[in-house]
């Protein structure tokens, strides 16, 4: 697992690995595509069913 948490993250240090693992699992299981419509904007395309949007939020 690669740790990519920026130094500016305000999440307590002990919780950061858990959050990284959540994102890793989400992207590994649901990410179907990406696009960069603008230099500072990344669009992630996720698959999902009922409740997926609430889970990601």
Secondary structure, 3 states (H helix, E strand, C coil): CCCCCCCCCCCCHHHHHHHHHHHHHHHHHHEEEEEEEECCEEEEEECCCCCHHHHHC
